[in-house]
Amino acid sequence: MASVEQVVERLQARARPDQLIGMASFGMAVEQRLGVSIPELRRIAKEVGKDHRLALELWDTGIAEARIVAAMVDRPEDLTEEQMERWAAGFNSWDVCDQVCMNLFEKSPLVWKKIVDWSGREEEYVRRAAYALIACLAWHDKRTTDAEFVRLFPVIRQGATDERNYVKKAVSWALRNVGKRNRNLNRAAIELAKEIGRMDSKAARWIASDVIRELNSEAVQKRLG
């Protein structure tokens, strides 16, 4: 098995510091970042293979790319609630948050509990994680029923008045992905968006407009129809 030093060496060999300015322009935190692309990180993770111990050590380096690889090589069955809480508390950039949610957290049996828990938290990226997880489940989890997603509507409604950019974008992402699952959820999501749009909140009105525009679009309606 690879050591944490070996993986960090591979990351450093692929470092692209010239990419950091562009990453910063997309709102990514560039402190402790090497500028390695996601496809490169996937290749490294595939070469390394699954390794829970290594994942924990990579996370502790604090390097953004190492943390993303950590989520790719960790095993969901080894994931504990304490680890999820510790890693979520360490989120400092929307892309690390989303990659960890997409590659690891969404596969944990604890995911539904953490959605509810984190939706009520004040930390921007912890709260974002709750809505990123809804978006990821709506996208990838084919077994979850419509009713289970509808039960998350109060959580989505609760987040809609958060004016912080990376929260409101995640709330929109969550509701749009739910509404793209099938025709019934499309109608339900549009109705919720209309309700959100009537809230006395600039963020809520932005979310409503964003969701309704996409879910009513010809492309989405054609795919669902």
N, C-alpha and C positions, 0 to 999 in steps of 0.2 A: 504493500500500500504506500501511496505517496505521503510524504511528510508535509507539514504546513510550510516549511522553508522551501521545499521543492516547488510547491504550487505558487507561492509568492514569487519565486524566481521566474517561473513561466509567465506569470502576469507582468512582471517587470520587463521581461524580454519583448512583450507585445505592447508595451506602453506607448501611447500616442499623446504626449503632452500638447501637441498642436491642436488636438480635438477639444481641449478643455474650455476654450473660449466659446465654441459652438454649444457645448453642453450647458455651460452657464447661461447662455441666451435662451435655452429651453427650460430654465428654472432648476437645473440639477445642481446640487451642492458639489463644488469641485475640491473642497478640502479633503485630503487623504483619498484622492482619486487619480488613477493612472491614465485614463482615456482609452481603455480597452473596450471594444465593441461587444454587444451581446452575442453575436454569432461566435466570436472568439471565445467568450466565456463558456458558451455551450460546448464548444469543442474541448476545452480544457476539462470541464465537468465530465464529459463522456469518457475522456482518456483516464481520468482519475477513478471513476466509478463511485458507487454509494459507500459512504463512510461517515457514520455519525460522529465519531470522535474527531475526525478531521474537520467536519463542519463546525463543531464548537470552537476549535482552535482557529479556523479561518475567520469566524465572526469576531473573535477577540483581537484580531490584528487591527480592526477599525478601518481597513481599506475598503472602499465602496465595492470595487470589483470582487474582492475576496469574500465579502459578505453575500454578494449575489451568487457566487459559486458555492458558498456554504449552503444556501437554500437549494441549489441544484443537486448537491451530493448527499444531503441529509436524507434520512429515511423517515417518512411520516409516522411509522409505527413506533419510532423512538422519541417522538416529539412529546414533551411534557407541557403542561400549562405554565409552569414556571419558566421554561425556556421561551415559550411564545411571548410571555409578558416581558421577559428581559430583552428579547430581540426587538419587540415592538417599541419598547422604551428607547432603544438605540436608533430608531429611524430618524434620519435628518435630511432625507431627500425623497421626493415622490417616486423616483424610479426604483430605488432600493426597496421602498415600501411595497410597490406593486410587484416587483420581481419575487420578493419573498412570499407575498400572498399567493401569487400565481404558481410558483414552483414548489411550494411546501405547505403553507398554512391551510390552503383550501382543501388539501388532501387529508387533513386531520379530523378525527371524529369530534374534536373540540371546536370546530369551526363555527357552528351555529351559536354556541355559547359565547364565543369571543366576539362575534358580530354584535350581539346585544350588549355585552360588557363594554366594548370599545366605542360603540356609538354614543355612549354617555360620557366619555372621557374628554378632558379639555385639551390635551396635547394634540396639535394639528395633525401630525402624521399618524398618531395612534387612532384618532377618529377617522382619518382618511382610510386606514386599513380596514375598518368595519365595512365601509362602502366599496372598497376595492374587492373585498372578499365576496360581497353580494354579486358584484359584476362578474367575478371569476366563476362563481358557482352557476350563475345564469348562463354563462358561456359554455362551461365544460361539463357540468353535472347533468346528465341526461335522465337520471333516475328520480330526481326530486320532483314532487308533484306541484301543480299550479298552486294548490292551497298553501303549501309551505312557503312559497314566495309571497303570496298575498299576506301571509301572517307577518312578513317583514315590512309591510307598507307603513305601519306606524313608526318604525325605525327610520325609514326613508323620509317620511314627513318630518320627523324630529330634526333630521340633519339639514333640512332644506333652508333653514334660516341662518345657517352658519355662513357668515360673509367671507370667511377666509378662502382664498383662491383654490387651494389644493383640497379643501373639503368640499366646496360646492361643485367642483368639477367631478369629484368622485361620486357624489350623490347623483349627479346627472348620469354619469357612466353606469351606475348601478341600475337606475330606473330604465335607462335606454336598453340595457342588456336584458333585463327582465321582459320588457315589452317586445323584444325581438325573438323570444322563445317560440311563441305560437300566437294564433289569432285571439284566443281568449285573454291571454296575458297582455297582448297588445292593447286591446280595448280597455282592460283594467288599468294599465299603466298610463294611458292617455287620460283617463278620468282622474287618476291621482294627480297627474301633472296639472290638469285644469284646476283642481282643488288647491294645489301648492301655489299656482299662479295668482290665486286670490288672497294669499297671505300678504301682510304688510311688511314686506322684506324685499330689498333689491335682489339679494341672492336667490330667493324663492322665485321671483319673476324671471330671472335669467335661466334658472333650472327648468322652469315650466316651458319657456320658449324653446330651449335647446332640445328638450325631450319631445315635445309635440312636433317640432319641425322634422326630426329624424324619424319618429315612429309613424308619422303620417306621410312620409316621403314615398314616392313611387317605387323606389328600389325595395324598401322594406315591405310595403304592401304587396308588391308583386311576388316577393319570396314567400311571404306568409300565405298568399292566396293560392 
